[in-house]
Amino acid sequence: MEVWFFKLAHDPLFETLGTIKPQEMNSRKIQDEIIKKATEYGLNPNQKGYVSSNSANLIGTVTSWNEIERELDNGQGSELRPDRNGITKFNAIHSSSALCVNNFALLKYSLNEFTFLNYTDFEEASFEKKLPTGISIPNLDFYLENKKVIIGIESKFTEIFTEKLPNKGNNLEKYLNRKELKYLPASFMNVINHYVSNTEKKHLDFAQLIKHTIGLINAGQKCEKKPVLVYIYWLPKNWFEFNMFKKHNDQIDEFKIAISDFIDFVPMSYLDFWNYYGIEETFKETVSEMRRRYELNI
C-alpha cells in the first residue's frame, strides 16, 4: 500500500547520516525528558509522573470527554480505574492511551472532514473497539470504518522501550491450529508458529499485532470490507541517534513482510502523523498542541 505519510521512521537516515553513531538509550533518561516536556506544557505531575485526574492528561482541543471516557472504560486495559496501589494508567504522563486520545479525538468528531490512508466518509470512529478472534477479544486503541474499509489502529508510547518474547506466557501458542480460526488462510499458521518458536526478545509486540490482524480479518470477512491494521508509535525527533529505535524499525519491517499476504499493514510514527495533519486547516490547532506536548529531542 502506498501511503501519503512522510516515511520518516523508515527513511535510510542511518545510511545518509554517516557521521552519527547510534547509541544505546537510557530509558530512565527519556522518561524524565517526557515528564519535563509535559511540565513545560503546563501539566503538574507528581514525582512518579502521574497527573491528578484523567482529564488533566488531555490537551485543550479534546471535547466530549464523557463519551470517550465510556468507550475507554469498556476496554480491557483498565486504563481509567486505579489499581491496588492507587495508580491509574491513563493519568501517567507516558500513557499511550492518553497519547492516542489526544491525537485522534478530533478525528472522531470530524468524520466528514478528513482523509485517512486515502479513505473518506467514515461512519464510525471509536476508542477501545473490540474485534473478537474466536479465541480472545482484543481491543484496538482506535477504530475507523466506512462503506469499504475497517481500519484498526494500535498506538504505542514508551512500551517499545521494553523488550519481550513474542510468545511470552504462551501468548501465541493458544492460537495454533484451532478450529475457531478456520476462517484464516492455512498459511497464516506459519506466521504464528514462527513467533511461537522465536526466542529473541523484541521491542515490537508481535503477539499483539498478530491478534489484531486476526480480529480485523474476522471482522472484515463478516462485514465484507477490507481490513487495514495501522501501527502508530511515538519517537523523539532525534530517534536516529539511538539503536533501540533502529531495532524497532527493523522489527516493523520484519512484521510487514511476514503479514503482507493477509492484511494491509501501515506503520507510521506520530511525527509522520503530525507532519501530515499539521498542514490541514481543521487540525492545525490540535497538531500544534500535540507538538508542544509530545515532540522533543533526547
N, C-alpha and C positions, 0 to 999 in steps of 0.2 A: 504494500500500500504506500503510495506517495502521500506524504503529509506536509501541510503548509507550514508547520512549525520550523523555526530555526533548529537545526540538529546540533545545538551547542555541545551537549554532553557526548555526542558521537562524532564530532569533527576530529580530524587527525592532529590535534594540538600537540600530542606528545612527539610527533614527528617534526612539526614546524617550529616548536619552541624548544629547540635543542639545547639552549643554554639553561633550561630549567630542569633540575633533577628532582623527580617526585620523591617526597619524603614520607616517613611514617607519621601518622596523625595521632595526637593525644586527644582521645575522645573527651576527657575531662575539660581540656582547654576549649574545645569547640562548644561544649555545653555552657561553659562560662561566658563565651562570646555571644551565644544566643540569648542568654539571660541579660547580659549587658545591653544588647541591642533592644530587647523588649523594654528594659528600664528607660532607655533613651527615648523610646517611643511614647512613654508615659505610663506604663504599667508599674505595679508595685508588688512584685513577687516577694515571697519570703526567702529565707536562706537556702531552701531546697529547690527554689524555682517554681513555686506554685502561687497563683493568684487566689483571691478570697472567694470567688464565685465563678460559675460558668460564663455568665455574661461579661465578666471583667476580662475574659480572654478573647473577646470578639473585637473586630475593628468597627469603626463607626458606621460603615456603609451596610452592615448586616442588619436586615429588618426581618420582621415576622419570626423572631426567635422562638416564640411559643410553638409554632408548627414544626420548626426544625428540631426543637427540644423533644417533641413527641416522637419524631422519627428516630432520633438518636437513642432515645430511651428503649426503643424496640430492638436495638442491636444486641449482639451477644457479648460485646466487649465491656459492658457495664461502665461506659465512659462517664456517665453523669452521677453515678452513685458512689459514695465513699466506701472504701474497703475497710477491713477490720482495723486498720491503722489510721482511719480517718482521711486517707488520701483519695482524692478524686482525679482520675486520669485526665479528664478534659481540662482541668484547671492548671495543668502543667504548661509552662512556657513552651516546652518541646512537644506538646501534644500534636500528633499527626491528625487527629480528628478535628481539633480546632483549626489547624492549618487548612484542612480540606474545606471546612465550613466557611472560613474567611474568604477562600478563593472562589468557591462555587455557589455560595448563597445567591449572589446576584444573578447568575445564570438560571437558577431555579425560578426566579421571579421575572425573567426576561425571555421566556420561551420563544417568542416570535422575533427576537431582536438580535440573535447571534447565530453564527455558523460554527459547527464543531466537526472537525475531520471532513469538511465539505458537506455535511448534513445540516438540514434546517428543519423548521416546522415541527419542533419537538412537542409531544403531547404529555410527556411525563418527565419529571426531574425530581429525584428523591435521594435522601441520605439513608444509609444502612438498609439497602434493598436486599431482601432475602431471595436467593435463587437456589432452590434445592437441587442436589445432585442425585438423589436416590439413596445416598449413604449418609450425607450430612446436609446442613443448611447454612452454608457460608454467607456472610453479609458483605456486600460491596460498599465501599465508602460513599460512592455517589453513582447514580444511575440515570441514563437518558434513554428515551425511546420515542421514535416517530413511526410512521407507517411502514418504513422499510428496514429499520435497524434498531438493535438494542445495544447500548454501549455501557459496559461496566467499568468503573474507574476505581483503582486501588491506589491509595495515597500513602507515601512514606515520608517521615521526617528524620528522626535520629535512630530509628530502628535498624537502619542499614549499618550502623557503626558496630553492631554485634554480629559475629559470625555464628552460624549453627548448621548442623547436619540437616539435609533435606528430609530425611526420614526419622528425625528425632522422635522418640516415643512411638515408633511405628505409625507415624502421622500419615504416611502414604501407603504403607503396605496393605491397609484395610481396603484400598481401592482396587487391588489386583484381582482380575478375573471374577468380578461379582456380577451376578445375573441382573442386578438392579441397574447396571451400566451397559446393558446390551445395545442401547441407542448410540454408543460411541463406536467409531471405526475400530476394528480389531487391532490395528497398528498403534492405536493410542496407548495400549497396554505396554508397548515397548518403551514409551516415554516414561510412564510411571515406574516400570521395572528398572530403568536406568538410574533413576534418582533414589529408588529404594536401596539399591546396592552401592550408591555413591558414598564414599567415606571421607569426602573432603568438605570441610566447613565452608559455608558460603555467606556472603553479605546479602545476596538476593534471596528472598524467601520463595524458593522454587515450589515447595509444597503448597503454599497458599495460592500462588498463581495458577498452579495446575488445577486446584479445586475450583477456583473462579472460572477457569476455562471450561471445566466440565459443567458447572452450573449454567454458564452462558450458552453452551452448545445445547443443553437440555431445554432451556427456555426458548432459544431460537427455533428449535425444531417444533415446539408446541405452538408458537405463535407465527411460525413461518416467516421469520425475519432474520436478517443477517446479524450474527453476533460479533462484537468487537470488544477486545479487552485492552484498556488503557492503563498503563503503569506510570504514575506521575510521582516524582520524588524531588526532595529539596537538595540543593547544592549550594555551597558558598561560591562567590564569584571567582575565587582563585582555586577552584576544585582541582584543576590540572596540576597543582603542586603536590598532590597527595596520592600516594599509592593506593589507599583504600578506595578512593573514588574511581581510579582506573580499574581496579579489580571488579568493582561493582558494575561498571560499564561493560567490561568483558563478559560478565555473567549475564547481563541483559542480552547481549548479542547471542550468547550461547542459547538462552531460553527462546529467543525469537526464532532461531534456526530449528530448534527441537520441536516447536509447536506450529511451525509455518503451514503444515499440511492441514491443520484442523481449525484455525481461527486467525483472524487478523489481530496481531499483537502490536500495539503502538506505544512505545516508550517515549517519555518526554520529561524534561526537568521543569520545575517551576520557573526557572529562569527563561526557558523556552516559552512557557505559557504567558509570562508577563511581557516578554518581547512582542508576542503576537497581539494580545489583547490591550497592551498599552497604547496602541495607535487607534483603537476603536473608541469613538466618542462616548458611547454608552458606558464603557468600562474604565475609562481613563482614571476617574477618581479612585475607584477600588484598587486598580493596579498600582497607583501612586501610594496608597495606604499599605498595600502588600510589600512594596519595596521598602518603605520606611520601617515596617515591622519585621521583615524577614531577610532582606538582602544584606549580605555582609561579606567581608573578607576575613580570613583566619590568619 
